[in-house]
């Protein structure tokens, strides 16, 4: 099974949100924005790493060190990550444009 680690949510994130007595901790909007920005930065770095892994695998394939199926799996993972990133960007732009169209 192929898993995309780009949006992998694990328990430490949940533990950061909840205090020891299961109450939600309050954060300022700037802290939330900083967390969201770092999340996006990490996600984009992951896409870049997958692209670099694809290039490395194709170079190894040309040298005869790996099989074609490994190269194809790696390239498809990178392609899917790039397509997901593109769709997220498109949705964010659409949301921004919709907010700008609303009348106040």
C-alpha positions as semicolon CSV with decimal commas, in nm:
position;residue;x (nm);y (nm);z (nm)
1;X;0,000;0,000;0,000
2;X;0,136;0,341;-0,099
3;X;0,098;0,613;0,161
4;X;0,152;0,980;0,112
5;X;0,334;1,123;0,411
6;X;0,266;1,479;0,301
7;X;-0,039;1,526;0,523
8;X;0,041;1,263;0,783
9;X;-0,119;1,368;1,112
10;X;0,018;1,195;1,419
11;X;-0,060;1,206;1,788
12;X;0,198;1,472;1,888
13;X;-0,005;1,728;1,693
14;X;-0,319;1,625;1,878
15;X;-0,134;1,637;2,208
16;X;-0,022;1,992;2,131
17;X;-0,383;2,098;2,081
18;X;-0,515;1,938;2,398
19;X;-0,395;2,007;2,749
20;X;-0,342;1,716;2,994
21;X;-0,700;1,742;3,124
22;X;-0,844;1,716;2,766
23;X;-0,933;2,084;2,739
24;X;-0,843;2,267;2,421
25;X;-0,561;2,514;2,469
26;X;-0,612;2,864;2,339
27;X;-0,364;3,003;2,094
28;X;-0,339;3,344;1,940
29;X;-0,414;3,393;1,571
30;X;-0,048;3,468;1,504
31;X;0,054;3,136;1,661
32;X;-0,203;2,953;1,449
33;X;-0,080;3,129;1,137
34;X;0,279;3,040;1,223
35;X;0,185;2,673;1,271
36;X;-0,007;2,670;0,942
37;X;0,283;2,835;0,761
38;X;0,532;2,584;0,895
39;X;0,294;2,302;0,799
40;X;0,278;2,429;0,441
41;X;0,654;2,475;0,428
42;X;0,711;2,118;0,547
43;X;0,459;1,985;0,294
44;X;0,630;2,167;0,007
45;X;0,971;2,044;0,121
46;X;0,834;1,689;0,118
47;X;0,718;1,733;-0,242
48;X;1,063;1,862;-0,335
49;X;1,228;1,566;-0,166
50;X;1,006;1,325;-0,357
51;X;1,102;1,495;-0,684
52;X;1,471;1,465;-0,595
53;X;1,419;1,097;-0,508
54;X;1,262;1,044;-0,850
55;X;1,563;1,195;-1,024
56;X;1,798;0,983;-0,813
57;X;1,602;0,666;-0,893
58;X;1,602;0,740;-1,265
59;X;1,979;0,795;-1,256
60;X;2,020;0,465;-1,071
61;X;1,796;0,295;-1,327
62;X;2,016;0,418;-1,610
63;X;2,316;0,278;-1,425
64;X;2,136;-0,057;-1,388
65;X;2,112;-0,048;-1,008
66;X;1,732;-0,051;-0,968
67;X;1,437;-0,207;-1,149
68;X;1,189;-0,020;-1,364
69;X;0,905;-0,091;-1,119
70;X;1,085;0,094;-0,840
71;X;1,141;0,391;-1,068
72;X;0,775;0,395;-1,173
73;X;0,648;0,375;-0,815
74;X;0,874;0,659;-0,705
75;X;0,779;0,876;-1,001
76;X;0,406;0,815;-0,950
77;X;0,434;0,907;-0,582
78;X;0,604;1,233;-0,676
79;X;0,345;1,300;-0,946
80;X;0,054;1,243;-0,707
81;X;0,213;1,468;-0,445
82;X;0,262;1,741;-0,703
83;X;-0,097;1,708;-0,825
84;X;-0,225;1,725;-0,467
85;X;-0,016;2,034;-0,401
86;X;-0,149;2,197;-0,718
87;X;-0,509;2,123;-0,623
88;X;-0,461;2,260;-0,271
89;X;-0,309;2,576;-0,418
90;X;-0,599;2,611;-0,663
91;X;-0,855;2,573;-0,383
92;X;-0,673;2,829;-0,169
93;X;-0,670;3,078;-0,458
94;X;-1,040;3,017;-0,524
95;X;-1,120;3,073;-0,156
96;X;-0,919;3,395;-0,154
97;X;-1,093;3,519;-0,469
98;X;-1,434;3,434;-0,322
99;X;-1,351;3,629;-0,006
100;X;-1,242;3,928;-0,215
101;X;-1,570;3,916;-0,411
102;X;-1,787;3,931;-0,102
103;X;-1,936;4,269;-0,027
104;X;-1,890;4,415;0,315
